[in-house]
Amino acid sequence: MRTSTTAALAALAILAACDTGSQGVGGVGEQGGLDRHSREHETCSRSADCAGDLRCFDGVCRRSKLSVLGDLYTAVGDRALTAGKIADASTAYGEAVARYEQEKLEPPAPLLCAQGSALSSEPGADPQKLERAARLLHRCLSGAPPGSFLRQRALGDLAGLMEHGLDPDLLVRREPADLYLTRKPTAPAAAPAPASDSIEVHVKLDSRSRARSVRKLTESLEKADLRAALTPCWKAYFEKTRKESLAVALPLQYGSAWDEDETYLSSWIKLPEELPPGQLAYDPATTEATTCARQAMSAMIQEEGKKLREETRWQAVASFTVAPRKQ
């Protein structure tokens, strides 16, 4: 009888040690331990894997409490950024942040990064805007999971503020600081822009199609004088970034027009009005340059599309590299 009682007590002790009900899945219980729940933007297989009131959507922990108007103005900012309208994007993102704060909700980290990046990229941004950008990017950094693209994006934009006097020691703590640009600016003197007549353009057409029209369009673009069309885009990009080389990619769609009697009329090439979401550049200067290149090349490419006259369909990406000619 004594042996049975001892065995029963031992079994109860084992069960008690294995009981995680009070701690949740990898959570912190009364005995302490690490919280293994996934944070916002981290992966999950079910909502129970997520911390707090986060829910698992598409394998990622996401918020369940969002601001409809905040997300609407975020979308407005994304569209403005795609069109190269950086100042309009900054305004829309600012309105989105304000809507979240009015509803007593913490703005999502991607929104904070988007506004901070847009503010810091505005041409001629004054110190006050750069201070706001630093604060937003710090908040984004604090809310981004380790190893995530969002964290790298925040660090990249913050690195760009170092030359404006950003104190990096302030980023170690999670709490926002009163002022960030407290050090002496170290921005180097602006280098003069290369001469416009030294600029050259290289073009490449990538497509899965082996149609003759793909080769013909490539040959036509290689022979065309693209420098006059793309030099203004390159010049504006250089003024904002001081980078001598600009690379932009334009998606193309080729097809044929037919009448109601299925009689062939003509061939055409279309350039989408907006960049696909996957191609949205987080660098506003590149986005603006891509929009500029689309506007500069649209008429020429569409005119070439009418000359191809091949009854087929294909998609392609035209890549243009604009840079000073190598000596």
Beta strands, then each sheet from edge to edge (+ up, - down):
strand 1: 55-57
strand 2: 60-62
strand 3: 199-206
strand 4: 246-258
strand 5: 264-270
strand 6: 314-324
sheet 1: 1+ 2-
sheet 2: 3+ 6- 4+ 5-
end
